[in-house]
């Protein structure tokens, strides 16, 4: 199938030198979706629903279920969600939302999948239109997950402001010292109001190995989790 598509574009655009780039733009999403465990389901979810721009928030596994069996996170993120590939599909990125990304981060943090934590947080960083203070209150009925979500948002703010303090800017891959020097104010992130209202859990929940102290925002809510990869550059 891809060979036929390449021949078609070669005939039309080859003479103008646009073939390689156009071929990649068209076939890369097809290639990524075709690698999925259920490619037709992923393709359907990619284009549906047609009547709204952004995707709805899908159900996600409970933190304590992930703690009991961490394979649940792998199944949710990779096998069923295929998010490791979809983050590179432009059609997915323009319909994705910050709250969906926060929920995916919650799953990867519960599993302490540090590579996935890094990749998803960097994906969030690249979405410069995703202002953290505008993340809506999820009002999650699961107390542990609600506390996790609030802690993740607080740690994202701290990590992103750390990067901004180093001179990096969201959505910009190249360090521009002149542009930074001309900034009137530093574009720092801040937490939404609902985060400060989220209380901790009654019993300690430890997602890390024994002896790991975790991160401050989580400890304040009686949770131990490591999200140091948020600061990965």
C-alpha positions in Angstrom: 0.0 0.0 0.0 2.7 2.5 1.0 4.7 1.6 -2.2 1.7 2.5 -4.3 1.3 5.8 -2.5 5.0 6.6 -3.0 4.7 5.9 -6.8 1.6 8.1 -7.0 3.3 11.1 -5.3 6.5 10.6 -7.3 4.6 11.0 -10.5 2.9 14.2 -9.3 5.4 15.9 -7.2 8.8 14.3 -8.0 9.7 16.9 -10.6 9.3 19.7 -8.1 11.5 18.2 -5.4 8.7 18.0 -2.9 8.3 14.2 -2.9 10.2 13.1 0.1 8.7 15.7 2.5 5.2 15.2 1.3 5.5 11.4 1.2 6.7 11.5 4.8 3.9 13.8 6.0 1.3 11.6 4.4 2.6 8.1 5.2 4.2 8.7 8.7 0.8 8.7 10.5 -0.3 5.6 8.6 2.9 3.9 9.5 2.6 4.8 13.2 -1.0 3.7 13.4 -0.4 0.5 11.6 2.0 -0.5 14.4 -0.8 -0.5 16.9 -2.1 -3.6 18.6 -5.5 -2.8 17.2 -4.8 -0.4 14.2 -8.3 0.0 13.0 -9.5 0.9 16.5 -6.7 3.5 16.9 -7.5 4.9 13.4 -11.2 5.2 14.3 -10.4 6.9 17.6 -8.1 9.3 15.8 -10.8 10.7 13.6 -13.8 10.3 15.9 -15.8 12.2 17.0 -16.4 14.4 14.0 -18.7 16.9 15.6 -16.1 18.3 18.1 -12.5 19.5 17.8 -11.0 18.0 20.9 -11.1 14.5 22.2 -13.1 13.6 25.3 -11.3 12.4 28.4 -11.2 8.6 28.3 -11.5 6.3 31.4 -8.2 5.5 33.0 -7.1 2.9 35.5 -7.2 3.6 39.2 -3.8 4.4 40.9 -4.1 1.6 43.5 -4.9 -0.9 40.7 -1.7 0.1 38.9 0.2 -0.1 42.2 -1.0 -3.7 42.6 -0.2 -4.6 39.0 1.9 -2.2 37.1 1.3 -4.0 33.8 -2.0 -2.2 33.7 -0.2 1.0 32.9 1.7 -0.6 30.0 -1.5 -2.0 28.6 -3.3 1.4 28.9 -0.5 3.6 27.5 1.1 1.3 24.9 -1.1 -1.6 23.9 -4.5 0.1 24.0 -3.7 3.8 23.8 -0.7 3.6 21.5 0.2 7.0 22.9 4.0 6.6 22.3 3.3 6.8 18.6 0.3 9.1 18.6 2.3 11.9 20.2 4.1 12.2 16.9 0.9 12.3 14.8 -0.1 15.9 14.1 -3.8 15.1 13.8 -3.7 13.7 17.3 -1.7 16.6 18.8 -4.1 19.3 17.6 -7.1 17.4 19.1 -5.5 16.4 22.3 -6.0 18.4 25.5 -3.9 19.2 28.6 -6.2 17.4 31.0 -5.9 14.2 28.9 -2.1 14.6 29.1 -2.2 15.1 32.8 -4.2 11.9 33.2 -1.7 10.0 31.1 1.0 11.3 33.2 -0.9 10.1 36.3 -0.9 6.6 34.9 2.9 6.6 34.1 3.7 8.2 37.5 1.7 5.5 39.3 3.7 2.8 37.3 7.0 4.8 37.8 7.7 4.5 34.1 10.4 7.1 34.0 10.9 7.1 30.2 7.1 7.6 29.7 7.1 10.3 32.3 9.9 12.1 30.5 8.3 11.8 27.0 4.8 12.8 28.1 6.1 15.8 30.1 8.2 17.0 27.1 5.2 16.6 24.9 3.2 18.8 27.3 6.1 21.3 27.3 6.1 21.6 23.5 2.4 22.5 23.6 3.0 26.2 24.4 -0.7 26.9 24.1 -1.4 24.6 27.0 -1.1 27.1 29.9 -1.0 25.1 33.1 -3.1 27.6 35.1 -5.9 27.0 32.7 -6.2 23.3 33.3 -9.7 22.7 34.5 -10.6 21.0 37.8 -11.2 17.3 37.0 -13.1 16.8 40.3 -12.0 13.2 40.1 -14.0 11.0 42.5 -11.0 8.8 43.2 -9.2 10.5 46.1 -5.8 9.0 45.4 -6.0 10.0 41.7 -7.3 13.5 42.5 -4.4 14.0 44.9 -2.0 12.6 42.2 -3.4 15.0 39.5 -3.0 18.0 41.8 0.6 17.0 42.7 1.5 16.4 39.1 0.3 19.9 38.1 2.3 21.5 41.0 5.4 19.6 40.0 5.0 20.5 36.3 4.9 24.2 37.3 8.1 23.8 39.3 9.8 21.9 36.6 8.7 24.2 33.7 9.8 27.3 35.7 13.1 25.6 36.3 13.6 25.2 32.5 12.4 28.7 31.9 14.9 30.0 34.4 17.6 28.3 32.3 16.5 30.3 29.3 14.4 27.7 27.6 11.0 28.6 26.2 8.0 26.4 25.6 7.4 25.5 22.0 10.8 26.7 21.0 13.6 24.2 20.2 16.4 26.8 19.7 17.8 29.0 22.5 17.4 32.6 21.4 19.4 34.8 23.8 18.5 38.0 22.0 14.7 37.3 22.3 15.1 36.4 26.0 17.0 39.6 26.7 14.2 41.6 25.1 11.5 40.0 27.2 9.8 42.4 29.5 8.6 39.7 31.9 9.6 36.0 32.2 6.8 33.8 31.0 6.5 31.6 34.1 3.8 29.0 34.7 1.5 29.0 37.7 -0.9 26.6 39.3 -4.7 26.7 38.7 -6.7 27.7 41.8 -8.3 24.2 42.3 -4.9 22.6 43.0 -4.5 24.2 46.4 -7.9 22.9 47.5 -7.0 19.2 46.9 -6.3 17.4 50.2 -4.0 14.4 50.7 -4.9 10.8 51.3 -5.4 9.3 54.8 -2.9 6.4 54.4 0.5 6.6 52.9 0.7 5.5 49.2 4.2 4.7 48.0 4.7 4.2 44.3 8.5 4.1 44.6 11.0 1.7 45.8 11.7 1.5 49.5 13.9 4.4 50.7 12.9 6.8 48.0 11.6 10.1 49.4 9.7 11.2 46.2 8.8 14.8 45.4 7.6 17.6 47.7 4.1 18.1 46.1 3.3 14.4 46.5 4.8 14.1 50.0 2.4 16.9 51.2 -0.5 14.7 50.2 0.9 11.6 51.8 2.1 10.1 48.5 5.6 9.0 47.5 6.3 9.3 43.8 9.3 10.3 41.7 8.7 12.8 38.8 12.3 14.1 38.5 12.0 13.4 34.8 9.8 16.5 34.5 13.0 18.5 34.5 14.7 16.5 31.8 15.8 18.8 29.0 
